[in-house]
Amino acid sequence: MKQLSTALKIKEKLVLNEIIIHLPSLILYELGSILRKHPAKSFEDVKAHFEDLLNLGVIIHDFKDPDMLANAFQASKDLNITFYDACYIILAEKNKSAFITADQELYEKARRKVEVSLL
């Protein structure tokens, strides 16, 4: 329950323009994969969820820069994490911002590289 409360506070700060959230574009694919696992979700429901995310005001980054991709690769090796998770960490590092996760194991590994908060 604490995670939800903290996440809602972060969302409120985002809506009030008190913070900026940067996400790699792979968040769209991750959301799609999560929604696909819910058989009751209709086309309209899924479209609404994507619209909600895109209308939040988060900044979505494509990883087209070979340096960022190589840095994500290196971080994935150094921290023994997935390349996907490393993309979030490298984006936080690039933007000099905190990385927020609900994953305890990822939190422990990421804190060796960036400022990180655990939901």
Backbone as ProteinMPNN parsed JSONL, in Angstrom:
{"seq_chain_A": "MKQLSTALKIKEKLVLNEIIIHLPSLILYELGSILRKHPAKSFEDVKAHFEDLLNLGVIIHDFKDPDMLANAFQASKDLNITFYDACYIILAEKNKSAFITADQELYEKARRKVEVSLL", "coords_chain_A": {"N_chain_A": [[0.81, -1.187, 0.0], [2.023, 1.17, 0.69], [3.672, 1.645, -1.497], [1.833, 2.321, -3.536], [0.752, 4.662, -2.476], [3.031, 6.328, -2.447], [3.606, 6.36, -5.184], [1.319, 7.661, -6.146], [1.69, 10.172, -5.001], [3.939, 11.006, -6.39], [2.864, 11.112, -8.955], [1.024, 13.192, -8.573], [2.762, 15.342, -8.098], [3.942, 15.47, -10.6], [1.764, 16.168, -12.24], [1.26, 18.681, -11.201], [3.379, 20.019, -12.178], [5.696, 20.031, -10.649], [7.73, 18.295, -10.751], [9.784, 16.617, -13.206], [9.483, 13.871, -15.312], [11.43, 11.475, -16.865], [11.411, 9.018, -19.323], [12.427, 6.003, -20.97], [11.6, 5.115, -24.355], [10.873, 2.487, -24.4], [9.091, 2.062, -22.385], [6.553, 2.187, -23.424], [6.253, -0.222, -24.76], [6.538, -1.956, -22.646], [4.285, -1.288, -21.128], [2.311, -2.083, -22.96], [2.782, -4.863, -22.976], [2.134, -5.527, -20.347], [-0.579, -4.815, -20.259], [-1.588, -6.595, -22.119], [-1.697, -8.958, -20.742], [-4.014, -8.865, -19.34], [-6.935, -10.165, -19.808], [-9.501, -9.053, -19.81], [-9.31, -6.521, -20.751], [-10.302, -4.229, -23.148], [-9.964, -3.103, -26.565], [-10.532, -0.362, -26.536], [-10.108, 0.225, -23.823], [-7.346, -0.256, -23.59], [-6.315, 1.594, -25.402], [-7.082, 3.923, -24.064], [-5.484, 3.728, -21.76], [-2.919, 4.009, -22.867], [-3.2, 6.607, -23.888], [-3.58, 7.993, -21.483], [-1.042, 7.678, -20.273], [0.58, 8.992, -22.178], [-0.469, 11.543, -22.022], [0.256, 12.435, -19.549], [2.426, 14.067, -19.367], [4.989, 13.227, -19.191], [8.387, 12.904, -20.269], [9.369, 11.249, -23.044], [11.98, 9.332, -24.207], [13.762, 8.355, -27.088], [16.173, 5.892, -27.655], [18.464, 6.523, -29.567], [21.036, 7.187, -29.717], [24.256, 6.071, -30.096], [26.171, 6.135, -28.033], [24.642, 6.255, -25.672], [23.307, 3.828, -25.861], [25.481, 2.055, -25.79], [26.444, 2.703, -23.259], [24.29, 1.821, -21.718], [24.435, -0.889, -22.266], [26.935, -1.459, -21.084], [26.389, -0.795, -18.411], [24.459, -2.725, -17.89], [25.999, -5.017, -17.89], [27.93, -4.41, -15.898], [26.343, -4.066, -13.6], [24.914, -6.353, -13.553], [22.269, -6.622, -14.612], [19.201, -6.438, -16.546], [19.34, -5.315, -19.953], [17.224, -3.677, -20.567], [16.432, -2.626, -18.021], [18.777, -1.269, -17.486], [18.658, 0.801, -19.328], [16.845, 2.604, -18.197], [18.319, 3.429, -15.988], [20.601, 4.606, -17.152], [19.373, 6.697, -18.478], [18.461, 8.194, -16.288], [20.929, 8.868, -15.214], [22.026, 10.403, -17.328], [20.266, 12.582, -17.335], [20.74, 13.598, -14.898], [19.111, 12.926, -12.734], [16.963, 11.4, -10.26], [16.503, 7.878, -10.01], [13.689, 5.891, -9.87], [12.289, 3.056, -8.432], [10.345, 0.082, -7.849], [11.433, -2.283, -7.411], [13.254, -4.154, -5.334], [15.711, -5.567, -5.593], [16.779, -4.447, -7.945], [16.971, -1.825, -7.068], [19.013, -2.055, -5.111], [21.191, -2.697, -6.741], [21.257, -0.562, -8.6], [21.884, 1.659, -7.051], [24.574, 1.772, -6.902], [25.326, 3.206, -9.047], [23.629, 5.44, -9.666], [21.596, 8.062, -8.156], [18.985, 6.756, -6.329], [15.618, 5.853, -5.57], [13.489, 3.88, -3.582], [10.299, 2.666, -4.107]], "CA_chain_A": [[0.0, 0.0, 0.0], [2.929, 2.319, 0.73], [4.126, 1.884, -2.876], [0.771, 3.022, -4.256], [0.684, 6.006, -1.911], [4.19, 7.072, -2.937], [3.424, 6.544, -6.628], [0.295, 8.686, -6.344], [2.308, 11.458, -4.664], [4.804, 11.35, -7.52], [1.973, 11.511, -10.053], [0.486, 14.515, -8.245], [3.833, 16.326, -8.333], [4.097, 15.567, -12.048], [0.607, 16.912, -12.749], [1.412, 20.065, -10.743], [4.628, 20.507, -12.773], [6.725, 20.172, -9.625], [8.822, 17.408, -11.153], [9.812, 16.145, -14.592], [9.794, 12.442, -15.388], [12.012, 11.031, -18.128], [11.259, 7.578, -19.52], [12.813, 5.513, -22.293], [10.423, 4.75, -25.152], [10.484, 1.103, -24.164], [7.971, 2.052, -21.442], [5.336, 1.944, -24.2], [6.197, -1.659, -25.029], [6.308, -2.615, -21.361], [2.868, -1.096, -20.814], [1.558, -2.967, -23.852], [2.941, -6.247, -22.511], [1.364, -5.671, -19.107], [-2.009, -4.759, -20.594], [-1.939, -7.799, -22.86], [-1.93, -10.044, -19.78], [-5.326, -8.677, -18.738], [-7.878, -10.549, -20.873], [-10.734, -8.263, -19.782], [-9.052, -5.205, -21.355], [-10.754, -4.083, -24.528], [-9.19, -2.191, -27.415], [-10.772, 0.993, -26.046], [-9.426, 0.334, -22.528], [-5.904, -0.185, -23.826], [-6.065, 2.901, -26.017], [-7.217, 4.926, -23.0], [-4.298, 3.639, -20.901], [-1.803, 4.64, -23.591], [-3.472, 8.05, -23.912], [-3.318, 8.5, -20.131], [0.412, 7.778, -20.093], [1.127, 10.016, -23.069], [-0.982, 12.85, -21.607], [0.745, 12.781, -18.215], [3.464, 15.091, -19.436], [6.326, 12.648, -19.061], [9.224, 13.058, -21.461], [9.745, 9.918, -23.523], [13.212, 9.417, -24.988], [14.23, 7.251, -27.917], [17.596, 5.623, -27.488], [19.071, 6.449, -30.897], [22.418, 7.6, -29.544], [25.1, 4.902, -29.858], [26.834, 6.238, -26.733], [23.685, 5.869, -24.63], [23.092, 2.387, -25.992], [26.691, 1.386, -25.299], [26.469, 2.891, -21.803], [23.282, 0.915, -21.151], [25.018, -2.224, -22.369], [27.988, -1.586, -20.075], [25.735, -0.809, -17.097], [23.795, -4.022, -17.711], [27.057, -5.969, -17.534], [28.545, -4.041, -14.62], [25.397, -4.216, -12.498], [24.262, -7.647, -13.721], [20.84, -6.358, -14.763], [18.801, -6.51, -17.946], [19.606, -4.139, -20.778], [16.042, -2.822, -20.425], [16.557, -1.887, -16.761], [19.931, -0.377, -17.602], [18.245, 1.99, -20.084], [16.251, 3.544, -17.232], [19.404, 3.953, -15.151], [21.421, 5.498, -17.98], [18.57, 7.9, -18.709], [18.531, 8.967, -15.039], [22.296, 9.401, -15.136], [22.161, 11.445, -18.347], [19.459, 13.744, -16.953], [21.112, 13.969, -13.525], [17.885, 12.81, -11.961], [16.839, 10.176, -9.471], [15.857, 6.706, -10.593], [12.709, 5.383, -8.904], [11.898, 1.688, -8.749], [9.69, -0.709, -6.807], [12.166, -3.544, -7.426], [14.282, -4.094, -4.289], [16.995, -6.037, -6.117], [17.267, -3.425, -8.867], [17.338, -0.692, -6.217], [20.329, -2.332, -4.522], [22.22, -2.654, -7.794], [21.287, 0.762, -9.234], [22.461, 2.67, -6.17], [26.023, 1.839, -7.141], [25.562, 4.028, -10.227], [22.832, 6.68, -9.681], [20.714, 8.3, -7.02], [17.82, 5.905, -6.553], [14.634, 5.772, -4.492], [12.668, 2.675, -3.608], [8.881, 2.902, -3.798]], "C_chain_A": [[0.861, 1.263, 0.0], [3.408, 2.67, -0.674], [3.096, 2.695, -3.651], [0.676, 4.466, -3.782], [1.83, 6.874, -2.432], [4.054, 7.346, -4.43], [2.392, 7.628, -6.915], [0.824, 10.082, -6.004], [3.214, 11.927, -5.805], [3.952, 11.823, -8.69], [1.408, 12.908, -9.806], [1.526, 15.608, -8.497], [4.062, 16.524, -9.823], [2.993, 16.435, -12.639], [0.707, 18.392, -12.376], [2.69, 20.723, -11.285], [5.71, 20.791, -11.733], [7.937, 19.299, -9.927], [8.691, 17.106, -12.645], [10.189, 14.667, -14.55], [10.267, 12.12, -16.794], [11.89, 9.513, -18.193], [11.814, 7.182, -20.886], [11.559, 5.051, -23.043], [9.997, 3.301, -24.932], [9.374, 0.987, -23.125], [6.656, 1.752, -22.179], [5.156, 0.451, -24.48], [5.952, -2.435, -23.741], [4.841, -2.473, -20.935], [2.0, -2.008, -21.678], [1.619, -4.416, -23.411], [2.137, -6.501, -21.246], [-0.127, -5.72, -19.42], [-2.471, -6.015, -21.328], [-2.277, -8.957, -21.93], [-3.284, -9.941, -19.091], [-6.394, -8.948, -19.802], [-9.152, -9.714, -20.907], [-10.551, -6.891, -20.437], [-9.496, -5.207, -22.809], [-9.79, -3.171, -25.287], [-9.308, -0.769, -26.878], [-10.082, 1.239, -24.706], [-7.923, 0.555, -22.723], [-5.534, 1.157, -24.436], [-6.111, 4.004, -24.964], [-6.006, 4.913, -22.067], [-3.081, 4.281, -21.577], [-1.985, 6.161, -23.635], [-3.184, 8.675, -22.554], [-1.821, 8.679, -19.9], [0.973, 8.934, -20.923], [0.674, 11.423, -22.688], [-0.501, 13.283, -20.227], [1.775, 13.912, -18.246], [4.856, 14.544, -19.191], [7.082, 12.871, -20.366], [9.718, 11.668, -21.848], [10.908, 10.061, -24.495], [13.427, 8.155, -25.824], [15.722, 7.098, -27.682], [18.212, 5.422, -28.869], [20.55, 6.794, -30.864], [23.282, 6.367, -29.245], [25.821, 4.939, -28.512], [25.898, 5.806, -25.608], [23.424, 4.366, -24.669], [24.289, 1.605, -25.459], [26.801, 1.525, -23.778], [25.457, 1.993, -21.116], [23.798, -0.522, -21.18], [26.045, -2.44, -21.257], [27.389, -1.636, -18.67], [25.055, -2.153, -16.845], [24.812, -5.091, -17.318], [27.616, -5.683, -16.148], [27.637, -4.322, -13.43], [24.672, -5.563, -12.508], [22.739, -7.503, -13.712], [20.487, -6.468, -16.239], [19.182, -5.216, -18.672], [18.456, -3.147, -20.635], [16.133, -1.976, -19.152], [17.707, -0.887, -16.826], [19.576, 0.891, -18.374], [17.634, 3.036, -19.157], [17.352, 4.209, -16.403], [20.273, 4.935, -15.925], [20.668, 6.785, -18.275], [18.579, 8.792, -17.464], [19.908, 9.614, -14.902], [22.479, 10.568, -16.105], [21.444, 12.726, -17.93], [19.758, 14.234, -15.531], [19.879, 13.992, -12.616], [17.877, 11.495, -11.192], [16.147, 9.088, -10.296], [14.936, 6.147, -9.52], [12.272, 4.005, -9.356], [11.175, 1.057, -7.565], [10.389, -2.054, -6.644], [13.348, -3.45, -6.451], [15.659, -4.497, -4.814], [17.596, -5.009, -7.078], [17.711, -2.183, -8.098], [18.751, -0.881, -5.661], [21.45, -2.218, -5.557], [22.374, -1.246, -8.365], [21.974, 1.801, -8.358], [23.973, 2.747, -6.261], [26.345, 2.815, -8.271], [24.855, 5.374, -10.189], [22.116, 6.856, -8.344], [19.439, 7.521, -7.298], [16.918, 5.925, -5.322], [13.81, 4.512, -4.689], [11.244, 3.036, -3.247], [8.454, 2.026, -2.636]], "O_chain_A": [[0.502, 2.281, -0.592], [3.538, 3.847, -1.013], [3.448, 3.649, -4.345], [0.537, 5.384, -4.59], [1.616, 8.025, -2.814], [4.355, 8.448, -4.888], [2.574, 8.428, -7.833], [0.448, 11.062, -6.647], [3.242, 13.112, -6.137], [4.277, 12.816, -9.34], [1.323, 13.716, -10.731], [1.209, 16.666, -9.041], [4.349, 17.638, -10.26], [3.258, 17.33, -13.441], [0.286, 19.257, -13.144], [3.036, 21.84, -10.899], [6.538, 21.683, -11.916], [9.032, 19.539, -9.419], [7.641, 17.31, -13.254], [11.107, 14.272, -13.833], [9.606, 12.443, -17.781], [12.223, 8.811, -17.239], [11.687, 7.935, -21.851], [10.575, 4.645, -22.425], [8.866, 2.936, -25.251], [8.771, -0.078, -22.991], [5.755, 1.132, -21.614], [4.041, -0.068, -24.441], [5.247, -3.444, -23.739], [4.235, -3.426, -20.443], [1.063, -2.633, -21.181], [0.614, -5.125, -23.467], [1.53, -7.561, -21.089], [-0.848, -6.572, -18.902], [-3.614, -6.445, -21.173], [-3.056, -9.838, -22.291], [-3.663, -10.837, -18.336], [-6.719, -8.068, -20.6], [-9.824, -9.67, -21.938], [-11.529, -6.176, -20.655], [-9.114, -6.075, -23.592], [-8.91, -2.549, -24.692], [-8.312, -0.054, -26.775], [-9.537, 2.318, -24.471], [-7.319, 1.432, -22.104], [-4.553, 1.782, -24.032], [-5.279, 4.911, -24.97], [-5.55, 5.97, -21.63], [-2.314, 5.003, -20.941], [-1.028, 6.91, -23.439], [-2.61, 9.762, -22.478], [-1.385, 9.712, -19.392], [1.747, 9.751, -20.422], [1.361, 12.396, -22.997], [-0.818, 14.386, -19.781], [1.962, 14.621, -17.257], [5.803, 15.309, -19.004], [6.48, 13.008, -21.432], [10.399, 11.0, -21.07], [10.835, 10.807, -25.472], [13.291, 7.036, -25.329], [16.439, 8.087, -27.529], [18.452, 4.291, -29.291], [21.236, 6.7, -31.881], [23.059, 5.691, -28.241], [26.059, 3.891, -27.911], [26.303, 5.08, -24.7], [23.332, 3.716, -23.627], [24.122, 0.608, -24.756], [27.199, 0.584, -23.09], [25.734, 1.456, -20.043], [23.614, -1.275, -20.223], [26.032, -3.466, -20.577], [27.827, -2.426, -17.834], [25.07, -2.661, -15.724], [24.515, -5.968, -16.506], [27.761, -6.587, -15.325], [28.101, -4.762, -12.378], [23.914, -5.876, -11.591], [22.029, -8.148, -12.94], [21.373, -6.58, -17.086], [19.322, -4.161, -18.053], [18.67, -1.936, -20.587], [15.938, -0.761, -19.193], [17.612, 0.212, -16.281], [20.137, 1.952, -18.101], [17.885, 4.229, -19.322], [17.308, 5.413, -16.153], [20.639, 5.986, -15.399], [21.271, 7.857, -18.315], [18.692, 10.012, -17.578], [20.02, 10.777, -14.515], [23.029, 11.605, -15.733], [21.953, 13.826, -18.147], [19.116, 15.158, -15.03], [19.648, 14.931, -11.853], [18.682, 10.6, -11.448], [15.318, 9.369, -11.161], [15.359, 5.949, -8.381], [11.925, 3.804, -10.519], [11.374, 1.458, -6.418], [9.975, -2.874, -5.824], [14.323, -2.747, -6.717], [16.657, -3.843, -4.512], [18.796, -4.737, -7.023], [18.717, -1.562, -8.443], [19.58, 0.025, -5.735], [22.527, -1.7, -5.264], [23.494, -0.785, -8.589], [22.587, 2.734, -8.877], [24.582, 3.687, -5.751], [27.499, 3.21, -8.44], [25.424, 6.369, -10.639], [22.042, 5.94, -7.525], [18.875, 7.618, -8.388], [17.39, 6.004, -4.188], [13.48, 4.131, -5.812], [10.998, 3.641, -2.204], [7.297, 2.073, -2.22]]}, "name": "protein", "num_of_chains": 1, "seq": "MKQLSTALKIKEKLVLNEIIIHLPSLILYELGSILRKHPAKSFEDVKAHFEDLLNLGVIIHDFKDPDMLANAFQASKDLNITFYDACYIILAEKNKSAFITADQELYEKARRKVEVSLL"}
